[in-house]
């Protein structure tokens, strides 16, 4: 899989940060509005199933689970996996460093966009990430139909991870806010 297409997910989540950047107290009725990150488990620390000697924020674990699931769904999707020939070749040969880097980068991106305070995203902007001239791991430019299929695959992955239809809808709506940056064909 290509880092660029999966950064679609990251891109959408950055847009989430504008909408749900933090828990805010509503002075009118003394209620707290939860961020998407909070809805996914927030900062509660839990044991990391990938490394049982480590603790991880529950929100980050939930996001990482969806990201990793989405990578596998996209890898099996003949409409999108052509964008990820470099990554697929690496993984097929037993080299998982690209997968691990993509998972971490995408997870960081989404955590930040979902309102997490303890993480930062240092990757390329969405235009550069999805332009093969600026990202050698990107194999082609995405169309609007590719973007629609990406949203479908992310929804499938999120459902497999137990996200509610409401949360999946929030993610999809935010991903759509970066469509113009990702779709370059």
N, CA, C and O of each residue as an XYZ file, in Angstrom:
740
protein
N       0.830     -1.176      0.000
C       0.000      0.000      0.000
C       0.867      1.229      0.000
O       1.966      1.216      0.556
N       0.399      2.278     -0.607
C       1.153      3.513     -0.685
C       0.868      4.384      0.514
O      -0.261      4.467      0.998
N       1.897      5.018      0.971
C       1.789      5.945      2.082
C       0.816      7.056      1.723
O       0.054      7.510      2.577
N       0.830      7.496      0.481
C       0.003      8.611      0.046
C      -1.481      8.380      0.192
O      -2.176      9.227      0.751
N      -1.993      7.257     -0.292
C      -3.432      7.036     -0.226
C      -3.871      6.864      1.215
O      -4.928      7.354      1.613
N      -3.068      6.175      1.988
C      -3.476      6.019      3.378
C      -3.386      7.335      4.117
O      -4.035      7.523      5.145
N      -2.599      8.227      3.606
C      -2.568      9.550      4.217
C      -3.886     10.274      3.969
O      -4.158     11.308      4.577
N      -4.703      9.724      3.070
C      -6.063     10.251      2.915
C      -6.750     10.254      4.271
O      -7.381     11.231      4.677
N      -6.606      9.139      4.949
C      -7.212      9.026      6.261
C      -6.644     10.083      7.183
O      -7.388     10.750      7.902
N      -5.364     10.237      7.167
C      -4.728     11.251      7.996
C      -5.242     12.631      7.637
O      -5.548     13.440      8.513
N      -5.333     12.889      6.363
C      -5.777     14.195      5.904
C      -7.144     14.530      6.464
O      -7.381     15.636      6.951
N      -8.018     13.579      6.390
C      -9.358     13.815      6.896
C      -9.381     14.078      8.368
O     -10.197     14.854      8.866
N      -8.505     13.446      9.046
C      -8.507     13.615     10.477
C      -7.926     14.957     10.876
O      -8.319     15.508     11.904
N      -7.010     15.497     10.102
C      -6.519     16.842     10.408
C      -7.695     17.802     10.336
O      -7.814     18.724     11.142
N      -8.547     17.573      9.372
C      -9.741     18.402      9.274
C     -10.602     18.246     10.517
O     -11.298     19.177     10.921
N     -10.551     17.060     11.120
C     -11.309     16.825     12.345
C     -10.851     17.751     13.457
O     -11.648     18.195     14.284
N      -9.573     18.034     13.465
C      -9.049     18.838     14.562
C      -9.663     20.227     14.571
O      -9.838     20.829     15.630
N      -9.983     20.726     13.410
C     -10.610     22.032     13.343
C     -12.002     22.011     13.955
O     -12.472     23.003     14.513
N     -12.650     20.857     13.838
C     -14.007     20.738     14.351
C     -14.048     20.273     15.803
O     -14.942     20.670     16.551
N     -13.112     19.454     16.205
C     -13.130     18.855     17.546
C     -11.748     18.930     18.171
O     -11.192     17.899     18.551
N     -11.188     20.106     18.286
C      -9.806     20.203     18.729
C      -9.611     19.923     20.201
O      -8.511     19.537     20.596
N     -10.613     20.096     21.024
C     -10.429     19.800     22.440
C     -11.773     19.699     23.140
O     -12.813     20.080     22.603
N     -11.715     19.174     24.357
C     -12.933     19.195     25.174
C     -13.185     20.634     25.559
O     -12.278     21.316     26.038
N     -14.369     21.094     25.363
C     -14.686     22.481     25.674
C     -15.834     22.521     26.653
O     -16.806     21.776     26.535
N     -15.707     23.379     27.592
C     -16.789     23.558     28.552
C     -17.759     24.584     27.985
O     -17.362     25.675     27.576
N     -18.983     24.232     27.966
C     -20.023     25.123     27.502
C     -20.530     25.891     28.725
O     -21.210     25.331     29.584
N     -20.191     27.169     28.789
C     -20.528     27.974     29.958
C     -22.033     28.136     30.165
O     -22.482     28.362     31.289
N     -22.814     28.021     29.090
C     -24.251     28.218     29.208
C     -24.925     27.141     30.053
O     -25.820     27.445     30.843
N     -24.506     25.886     29.895
C     -25.180     24.836     30.655
C     -24.206     23.920     31.381
O     -24.584     22.837     31.829
N     -22.939     24.354     31.501
C     -21.939     23.655     32.300
C     -21.740     22.201     31.850
O     -21.537     21.319     32.685
N     -21.798     21.948     30.531
C     -21.569     20.605     30.008
C     -20.236     20.568     29.268
O     -19.690     21.607     28.898
N     -19.731     19.390     29.061
C     -18.479     19.213     28.361
C     -18.756     18.540     27.028
O     -19.492     17.555     26.964
N     -18.163     19.073     25.961
C     -18.272     18.475     24.644
C     -17.044     17.599     24.435
O     -15.911     18.058     24.581
N     -17.271     16.357     24.097
C     -16.164     15.427     23.891
C     -15.615     15.558     22.479
O     -16.360     15.783     21.526
N     -14.298     15.412     22.358
C     -13.681     15.349     21.040
C     -13.884     13.948     20.478
O     -14.300     13.038     21.194
N     -13.590     13.784     19.199
C     -13.627     12.459     18.603
C     -12.618     11.557     19.314
O     -12.886     10.377     19.536
N     -11.464     12.112     19.667
C     -10.450     11.340     20.390
C     -11.010     10.829     21.723
O     -10.799      9.674     22.092
N     -11.713     11.689     22.426
C     -12.343     11.270     23.680
C     -13.346     10.140     23.435
O     -13.408      9.177     24.200
N     -14.120     10.267     22.372
C     -15.115      9.250     22.044
C     -14.479      7.905     21.720
O     -15.105      6.857     21.884
N     -13.233      7.941     21.259
C     -12.514      6.709     20.925
C     -11.729      6.146     22.105
O     -11.005      5.163     21.948
N     -11.858      6.748     23.271
C     -11.205      6.238     24.466
C     -10.360      7.253     25.196
O     -10.047      7.073     26.373
N      -9.985      8.322     24.511
C      -9.266      9.412     25.157
C      -7.924      9.015     25.735
O      -7.226      8.149     25.208
N      -7.580      9.672     26.834
C      -6.252      9.535     27.427
C      -6.158      8.441     28.490
O      -5.108      8.276     29.110
N      -7.223      7.704     28.704
C      -7.166      6.586     29.650
C      -6.074      5.617     29.194
O      -6.054      5.202     28.035
N      -5.176      5.260     30.095
C      -4.067      4.376     29.750
C      -4.495      2.910     29.869
O      -5.129      2.507     30.845
N      -4.131      2.124     28.847
C      -4.420      0.694     28.809
C      -3.172     -0.041     28.327
O      -2.257      0.569     27.773
N      -3.144     -1.338     28.541
C      -2.019     -2.142     28.074
C      -2.079     -2.256     26.556
O      -3.139     -2.510     25.983
N      -0.930     -2.066     25.910
C      -0.842     -2.166     24.460
C      -0.770     -3.638     24.068
O       0.199     -4.313     24.416
N      -1.763     -4.151     23.357
C      -1.741     -5.569     22.986
C      -0.581     -5.918     22.046
O      -0.187     -7.082     21.966
N      -0.035     -4.936     21.341
C       1.104     -5.182     20.452
C       2.422     -5.238     21.217
O       3.415     -5.761     20.711
N       2.431     -4.701     22.435
C       3.622     -4.702     23.281
C       3.137     -4.653     24.720
O       2.984     -3.576     25.295
N       2.897     -5.817     25.297
C       2.233     -5.893     26.601
C       3.025     -5.279     27.752
O       2.495     -5.125     28.852
N       4.279     -4.929     27.513
C       5.040     -4.253     28.568
C       4.852     -2.736     28.521
O       5.419     -2.012     29.340
N       4.060     -2.260     27.566
C       3.848     -0.826     27.389
C       2.385     -0.466     27.618
O       1.481     -1.278     27.423
N       2.187      0.776     28.036
C       0.843      1.328     28.161
C       0.628      2.284     26.990
O       1.581      2.852     26.457
N      -0.620      2.452     26.602
C      -0.978      3.304     25.474
C      -2.299      3.984     25.798
O      -3.142      3.416     26.493
N      -2.481      5.204     25.293
C      -3.775      5.859     25.473
C      -4.829      5.058     24.715
O      -4.604      4.620     23.587
N      -5.965      4.879     25.348
C      -7.034      4.088     24.749
C      -7.494      4.690     23.414
O      -7.807      3.954     22.478
N      -7.535      6.016     23.326
C      -7.914      6.661     22.073
C      -6.931      6.353     20.954
O      -7.330      6.073     19.824
N      -5.640      6.407     21.278
C      -4.611      6.093     20.278
C      -4.706      4.628     19.857
O      -4.583      4.316     18.672
N      -4.922      3.738     20.807
C      -5.051      2.321     20.486
C      -6.232      2.098     19.536
O      -6.121      1.339     18.573
N      -7.355      2.758     19.807
C      -8.519      2.624     18.936
C      -8.237      3.133     17.531
O      -8.608      2.497     16.545
N      -7.583      4.276     17.447
C      -7.252      4.846     16.134
C      -6.258      3.950     15.412
O      -6.422      3.680     14.222
N      -5.232      3.485     16.114
C      -4.245      2.597     15.484
C      -4.919      1.327     14.972
O      -4.569      0.828     13.903
N      -5.871      0.810     15.718
C      -6.587     -0.394     15.290
C      -7.337     -0.159     13.987
O      -7.304     -1.001     13.089
N      -8.014      0.982     13.878
C      -8.733      1.312     12.642
C      -7.741      1.530     11.498
O      -7.969      1.052     10.387
N      -6.657      2.238     11.755
C      -5.642      2.492     10.721
C      -5.092      1.174     10.191
O      -5.050      0.963      8.979
N      -4.671      0.290     11.083
C      -4.095     -0.975     10.644
C      -5.119     -1.812      9.890
O      -4.790     -2.442      8.885
N      -6.350     -1.819     10.368
C      -7.404     -2.548      9.670
C      -7.648     -1.948      8.283
O      -7.832     -2.678      7.309
N      -7.649     -0.618      8.202
C      -7.860      0.048      6.910
C      -6.740     -0.295      5.930
O      -6.997     -0.505      4.745
N      -5.504     -0.351      6.416
C      -4.388     -0.711      5.537
C      -4.632     -2.090      4.928
O      -4.404     -2.284      3.734
N      -5.090     -3.043      5.727
C      -5.343     -4.392      5.219
C      -6.549     -4.441      4.283
O      -6.522     -5.155      3.281
N      -7.591     -3.698      4.594
C      -8.765     -3.656      3.709
C      -8.360     -3.076      2.350
O      -8.743     -3.602      1.305
N      -7.590     -1.999      2.376
C      -7.153     -1.367      1.124
C      -6.207     -2.286      0.352
O      -6.263     -2.333     -0.877
N      -5.343     -3.016      1.055
C      -4.419     -3.947      0.394
C      -5.175     -5.016     -0.387
O      -4.689     -5.497     -1.410
N      -6.354     -5.387      0.088
C      -7.159     -6.407     -0.579
C      -8.098     -5.824     -1.624
O      -8.771     -6.577     -2.329
N      -8.159     -4.515     -1.739
C      -9.096     -3.839     -2.636
C      -8.409     -3.543     -3.973
O      -7.538     -2.677     -4.052
N      -8.806     -4.264     -5.012
C      -8.180     -4.088     -6.330
C      -8.384     -2.697     -6.919
O      -7.669     -2.302     -7.840
N      -9.352     -1.956     -6.394
C      -9.566     -0.593     -6.886
C      -8.542      0.381     -6.303
O      -8.311      1.443     -6.880
N      -7.920      0.038     -5.164
C      -6.991      0.962     -4.506
C      -5.583      0.422     -4.310
O      -4.643      1.209     -4.200
N      -5.408     -0.881     -4.263
C      -4.098     -1.396     -3.885
C      -2.999     -1.081     -4.890
O      -1.821     -1.199     -4.553
N      -3.341     -0.686     -6.107
C      -2.337     -0.271     -7.083
C      -1.591      0.990     -6.677
O      -0.495      1.250     -7.174
N      -2.171      1.768     -5.788
C      -1.493      2.957     -5.282
C      -0.373      2.590     -4.299
O       0.463      3.429     -3.964
N      -0.363      1.339     -3.844
C       0.543      0.920     -2.785
C       1.518     -0.162     -3.222
O       1.880     -1.021     -2.418
N       1.945     -0.138     -4.461
C       2.815     -1.202     -4.960
C       4.137     -1.275     -4.198
O       4.643     -2.370     -3.956
N       4.698     -0.139     -3.820
C       5.964     -0.141     -3.080
C       5.767     -0.828     -1.727
O       6.530     -1.726     -1.370
N       4.770     -0.419     -0.992
C       4.520     -0.984      0.335
C       4.170     -2.463      0.249
O       4.668     -3.264      1.040
N       3.326     -2.829     -0.696
C       2.938     -4.236     -0.842
C       4.143     -5.107     -1.177
O       4.269     -6.214     -0.654
N       5.022     -4.622     -2.037
C       6.237     -5.376     -2.381
C       7.134     -5.538     -1.155
O       7.711     -6.604     -0.938
N       7.247     -4.486     -0.363
C       8.056     -4.564      0.864
C       7.498     -5.615      1.818
O       8.232     -6.474      2.307
N       6.203     -5.540      2.077
C       5.581     -6.463      3.027
C       5.662     -7.895      2.510
O       5.926     -8.819      3.279
N       5.437     -8.084      1.215
C       5.514     -9.416      0.623
C       6.903    -10.024      0.789
O       7.037    -11.237      0.952
N       7.937     -9.183      0.749
C       9.302     -9.679      0.919
C       9.703     -9.820      2.386
O      10.835    -10.195      2.690
N       8.779     -9.522      3.289
C       9.049     -9.665      4.719
C       9.530     -8.399      5.401
O       9.844     -8.422      6.591
N       9.592     -7.306      4.677
C      10.033     -6.023      5.239
C       8.797     -5.245      5.692
O       8.034     -4.752      4.861
N       8.602     -5.136      6.988
C       7.420     -4.447      7.518
C       7.729     -3.035      7.997
O       6.863     -2.391      8.588
N       8.929     -2.540      7.761
C       9.272     -1.205      8.262
C       8.411     -0.122      7.619
O       8.025      0.831      8.295
N       8.106     -0.244      6.342
C       7.243      0.726      5.684
C       5.830      0.693      6.240
O       5.209      1.737      6.438
N       5.322     -0.513      6.493
C       3.997     -0.661      7.097
C       3.973     -0.025      8.481
O       3.051      0.718      8.815
N       4.990     -0.322      9.281
C       5.062      0.221     10.641
C       5.149      1.748     10.621
O       4.507      2.423     11.426
N       5.944      2.286      9.698
C       6.076      3.746      9.596
C       4.751      4.375      9.163
O       4.336      5.400      9.704
N       4.095      3.755      8.190
C       2.812      4.263      7.721
C       1.775      4.218      8.842
O       1.038      5.181      9.051
N       1.724      3.112      9.553
C       0.774      2.977     10.649
C       1.007      4.056     11.704
O       0.057      4.694     12.158
N       2.253      4.262     12.092
C       2.567      5.267     13.109
C       2.225      6.667     12.617
O       1.590      7.445     13.329
N       2.647      6.982     11.397
C       2.426      8.318     10.844
C       0.934      8.607     10.711
O       0.462      9.680     11.087
N       0.213      7.654     10.182
C      -1.226      7.828      9.997
C      -1.943      7.903     11.343
O      -2.874      8.689     11.514
N      -1.510      7.095     12.282
C      -2.102      7.130     13.618
C      -1.840      8.483     14.278
O      -2.746      9.064     14.876
N      -0.611      8.987     14.175
C      -0.299     10.312     14.728
C      -1.200     11.375     14.115
O      -1.775     12.206     14.819
N      -1.312     11.332     12.794
C      -2.116     12.313     12.071
C      -3.554     12.314     12.580
O      -4.123     13.363     12.883
N      -4.122     11.128     12.667
C      -5.522     11.027     13.067
C      -5.705     11.409     14.527
O      -6.686     12.062     14.881
N      -4.774     11.011     15.369
C      -4.859     11.392     16.784
C      -4.929     12.911     16.924
O      -5.775     13.440     17.646
N      -4.033     13.602     16.226
C      -4.004     15.071     16.293
C      -5.310     15.654     15.765
O      -5.908     16.534     16.384
N      -5.742     15.152     14.613
C      -6.964     15.669     14.006
C      -8.196     15.375     14.841
O      -9.173     16.121     14.795
N      -8.154     14.289     15.603
C      -9.304     13.910     16.429
C      -9.330     14.644     17.762
O     -10.280     14.503     18.532
N      -8.285     15.431     18.039
C      -8.285     16.236     19.256
C      -7.317     15.790     20.335
O      -7.348     16.333     21.440
N      -6.452     14.814     20.053
C      -5.464     14.374     21.052
C      -4.452     15.485     21.285
O      -4.098     16.217     20.361
N      -3.997     15.604     22.503
C      -3.032     16.647     22.868
C      -1.609     16.121     22.986
O      -0.672     16.919     22.993
N      -1.411     14.816     23.080
C      -0.097     14.259     23.384
C       0.686     13.775     22.173
O       1.698     13.091     22.330
N       0.241     14.115     20.970
C       0.885     13.625     19.762
C       1.030     14.761     18.761
O       0.325     15.767     18.839
N       1.957     14.587     17.815
C       2.108     15.563     16.735
C       2.284     14.809     15.424
O       2.721     13.658     15.406
N       1.940     15.468     14.342
C       2.092     14.898     13.006
C       3.161     15.685     12.276
O       3.084     16.911     12.198
N       4.153     14.999     11.741
C       5.247     15.665     11.048
C       5.360     15.282      9.586
O       6.392     15.538      8.967
N       4.336     14.681      9.021
C       4.393     14.226      7.633
C       4.101     15.326      6.628
O       3.924     16.492      6.981
N       4.054     14.924      5.375
C       3.789     15.847      4.268
C       2.355     16.368      4.320
O       1.466     15.737      4.891
N       2.153     17.547      3.701
C       0.778     18.033      3.573
C       0.043     17.138      2.580
O       0.680     16.370      1.858
N      -1.260     17.222      2.534
C      -2.059     16.297      1.745
C      -1.824     16.402      0.244
O      -1.863     15.387     -0.451
N      -1.583     17.592     -0.267
C      -1.318     17.734     -1.701
C      -0.014     17.022     -2.042
O       0.022     16.222     -2.977
N       1.044     17.296     -1.307
C       2.341     16.676     -1.567
C       2.293     15.161     -1.356
O       2.890     14.408     -2.124
N       1.599     14.726     -0.340
C       1.533     13.295     -0.037
C       0.851     12.500     -1.139
O       1.141     11.317     -1.315
N      -0.043     13.127     -1.878
C      -0.808     12.425     -2.899
C      -0.368     12.747     -4.319
O      -1.034     12.356     -5.278
N       0.727     13.443     -4.460
C       1.274     13.795     -5.765
C       2.518     12.941     -6.017
O       3.523     13.096     -5.323
N       2.458     12.039     -7.005
C       3.603     11.164     -7.270
C       4.894     11.936     -7.588
O       5.989     11.413     -7.378
N       4.778     13.151     -8.083
C       5.967     13.956     -8.363
C       6.655     14.411     -7.081
O       7.845     14.728     -7.094
N       5.913     14.445     -5.972
C       6.461     14.879     -4.690
C       6.599     13.742     -3.682
O       7.228     13.911     -2.638
N       6.020     12.593     -3.989
C       6.050     11.450     -3.076
C       6.306     10.189     -3.895
O       5.404      9.668     -4.551
N       7.529      9.712     -3.850
C       7.916      8.559     -4.666
C       7.195      7.271     -4.275
O       7.211      6.307     -5.041
N       6.579      7.233     -3.131
C       5.833      6.045     -2.712
C       4.397      6.059     -3.243
O       3.669      5.076     -3.105
N       4.001      7.164     -3.841
C       2.647      7.298     -4.389
C       2.673      6.835     -5.833
O       3.451      7.344     -6.639
N       1.828      5.874     -6.161
C       1.806      5.298     -7.505
C       0.554      5.758     -8.243
O      -0.396      4.993     -8.408
N       0.560      7.004     -8.682
C      -0.564      7.536     -9.434
C      -1.345      8.572     -8.649
O      -1.229      8.688     -7.429
N      -2.138      9.313     -9.390
C      -2.989     10.342     -8.782
C      -4.394      9.802     -8.592
O      -4.915      9.079     -9.442
N      -4.994     10.153     -7.484
C      -6.321      9.651     -7.137
C      -7.422     10.431     -7.856
O      -7.321     11.638     -8.075
N      -8.463      9.702     -8.209
C      -9.673     10.295     -8.773
C     -10.724     10.413     -7.672
O     -10.535      9.911     -6.563
N     -11.814     11.071     -7.985
C     -12.911     11.167     -7.029
C     -13.476      9.781     -6.722
O     -13.861      9.506     -5.586
N     -13.528      8.911     -7.726
C     -14.010      7.539     -7.506
C     -13.071      6.787     -6.566
O     -13.530      6.014     -5.725
N     -11.743      7.007     -6.700
C     -10.787      6.391     -5.770
C     -11.049      6.871     -4.351
O     -11.009      6.089     -3.401
N     -11.316      8.160     -4.218
C     -11.576      8.726     -2.890
C     -12.836      8.120     -2.289
O     -12.866      7.786     -1.105
N     -13.877      7.977     -3.108
C     -15.118      7.348     -2.626
C     -14.848      5.929     -2.140
O     -15.360      5.513     -1.101
N     -14.035      5.183     -2.906
C     -13.714      3.813     -2.513
C     -12.887      3.797     -1.232
O     -13.064      2.923     -0.383
N     -11.993      4.758     -1.098
C     -11.207      4.883      0.128
C     -12.130      5.074      1.329
O     -11.952      4.424      2.360
N     -13.116      5.965      1.198
C     -14.073      6.186      2.288
C     -14.820      4.898      2.627
O     -15.046      4.598      3.799
N     -15.197      4.147      1.613
C     -15.872      2.870      1.831
C     -14.981      1.918      2.608
O     -15.428      1.283      3.563
N     -13.713      1.817      2.200
C     -12.778      0.900      2.859
C     -12.498      1.313      4.304
O     -12.401      0.457      5.184
N     -12.369      2.603      4.552
C     -12.165      3.065      5.928
C     -13.391      2.723      6.772
O     -13.260      2.319      7.927
N     -14.574      2.884      6.198
C     -15.799      2.524      6.910
C     -15.852      1.043      7.245
O     -16.262      0.669      8.344
N     -15.439      0.196      6.306
C     -15.391     -1.251      6.550
C     -14.427     -1.552      7.695
O     -14.743     -2.332      8.594
N     -13.252     -0.929      7.653
C     -12.243     -1.148      8.696
C     -12.746     -0.676     10.056
O     -12.575     -1.365     11.061
N     -13.361      0.492     10.082
C     -13.863      1.045     11.344
C     -14.963      0.158     11.918
O     -15.036     -0.045     13.130
N     -15.815     -0.367     11.045
C     -16.892     -1.262     11.495
C     -16.298     -2.541     12.083
O     -16.770     -3.034     13.107
N     -15.245     -3.085     11.423
C     -14.580     -4.281     11.944
C     -13.996     -4.035     13.328
O     -13.895     -4.953     14.142
N     -13.615     -2.799     13.585
C     -13.018     -2.443     14.884
C     -14.066     -2.047     15.909
O     -13.724     -1.688     17.036
N     -15.337     -2.109     15.536
C     -16.409     -1.872     16.495
C     -16.868     -0.430     16.631
O     -17.609     -0.114     17.563
N     -16.447      0.465     15.721
C     -16.921      1.841     15.800
C     -18.403      1.905     15.439
O     -18.883      1.151     14.592
N     -19.102      2.798     16.081
C     -20.528      2.975     15.811
C     -20.706      3.671     14.465
O     -19.788      4.316     13.958
N     -21.885      3.533     13.903
C     -22.196      4.214     12.649
C     -22.052      5.723     12.804
O     -21.645      6.412     11.868
N     -22.385      6.235     13.989
C     -22.271      7.672     14.232
C     -20.810      8.124     14.146
O     -20.516      9.125     13.492
N     -19.892      7.401     14.798
C     -18.474      7.770     14.741
C     -17.916      7.600     13.333
O     -17.129      8.426     12.871
N     -18.317      6.540     12.655
C     -17.868      6.323     11.272
C     -18.343      7.477     10.395
O     -17.601      7.954      9.537
N     -19.563      7.920     10.606
C     -20.088      9.064      9.849
C     -19.299     10.331     10.112
O     -19.055     11.110      9.190
N     -18.893     10.551     11.363
C     -18.094     11.737     11.693
C     -16.746     11.697     10.982
O     -16.283     12.707     10.452
N     -16.123     10.527     10.977
C     -14.829     10.383     10.304
C     -15.000     10.623      8.802
O     -14.218     11.361      8.201
N     -16.005     10.013      8.199
C     -16.227     10.170      6.753
C     -16.483     11.625      6.380
O     -15.958     12.107      5.376
N     -17.271     12.318      7.166
C     -17.565     13.728      6.879
C     -16.282     14.561      6.915
O     -16.080     15.439      6.077
N     -15.438     14.284      7.870
C     -14.195     15.037      7.977
C     -13.226     14.666      6.866
O     -12.522     15.528      6.342
N     -13.185     13.392      6.505
C     -12.320     12.985      5.392
C     -12.731     13.709      4.113
O     -11.884     14.102      3.311
N     -14.026     13.879      3.932
C     -14.510     14.559      2.730
C     -14.027     16.011      2.657
O     -13.998     16.585      1.569
N     -13.653     16.609      3.772
C     -13.189     17.986      3.737
C     -11.829     18.135      3.051
O     -11.455     19.248      2.682
N     -11.086     17.048      2.873
C      -9.793     17.123      2.196
C      -9.818     16.510      0.800
O      -8.779     16.338      0.164
N     -11.001     16.189      0.343
C     -11.138     15.576     -0.989
C     -10.414     16.389     -2.059
O      -9.714     15.813     -2.892
N     -10.564     17.692     -2.057
C      -9.945     18.524     -3.106
C      -8.422     18.504     -3.056
O      -7.777     18.743     -4.076
N      -7.842     18.230     -1.915
C      -6.382     18.153     -1.800
C      -5.861     16.793     -2.246
O      -4.756     16.692     -2.778
N      -6.642     15.768     -2.034
C      -6.235     14.401     -2.342
C      -6.507     14.045     -3.795
O      -5.651     13.468     -4.466
N      -7.693     14.387     -4.284
C      -8.072     14.086     -5.664
C      -7.321     15.049     -6.574
O      -7.553     16.258     -6.554
N      -6.418     14.490     -7.370
C      -5.577     15.332     -8.227
C      -5.688     14.950     -9.701
O      -4.884     15.389    -10.523
N      -6.672     14.141    -10.026
C      -6.873     13.728    -11.419
C      -8.300     13.992    -11.818
O      -8.684     13.716    -12.954
